[in-house]
């Protein structure tokens, strides 16, 4: 395939739930099920006599309900592997033996591989000595997360951007204006004040605090929960502190997202309203 590269056609036994159904019923099943959706990550496993089990990871590149429900052959999908064709052929040579292929298993691990495929590819491209956040991604000896590297011993931050004007009229807000970030007492005092006087709900505030005080932060939620809005507050808080502290400042911001719409919401429209209408997991 000119776009996908080498696509490997894989047949497999009908699922027990639909094996005895008519072609139209099987077609309806494959039309509505989330099994083997295009882009899904799968693992094909088999064993060669006298050898170790083989695991081959691939993603579903070609999925046609007619091919999955056909009466002329077993269900069929097209898989793409992120390894060289030569290496794939070395792996699948054992499958040419009918006795081996009869015992092979296809395991679907998720149905949205595309969302984190670029991250995995970037990690693969890193050298052994420069893996990004390796202490958080591998091994089980590291506990918790640390403050960002740009937070020095004397670094302070102003969190006024997160305050709700309606809740702070006539209130002394100094405890959130110059917070010594490496002083746990000052940080906790600021968080307590923000919980009472912020424009964010508790979950959103937790996300902002995590992003501003940790090297790594994961913020997730279904559409409409305010992820883009939280992103705006994180960015505006960092930018405000950077502008007010020139030339010391903070490092540059580098947003990364495969969906332009999500980036547009964060940097153009997101700051005007807390009504986050995002429909993505960006």
Secondary structure, 3 states (H helix, E strand, C coil): CCCCCCCEEEEECCCCCCCCCCHHHHHHHHHHCCCCCCCCEEEEEEECCCCCEEEEEEEEEECCHHHHHCCCCCEEEEEECCCCHHHHHHHHHHHHCHHHHCCCEEEEEECCCHHHHHHHHHHHHCCCCCCCCHHHHCCCCCCCCCCCCCCCCCCEECCHHHECHHHHCCCCCHHHCCEECCCHHHHHHHHHHHHHHECCCHHHHHHHHHHHHCCCCCCCCCCCCCHHHHHHHHHHHHHHHHHHCCCCCCCCCCCCCCCHHHHHHHHHHHHHCCCCCCCCCC
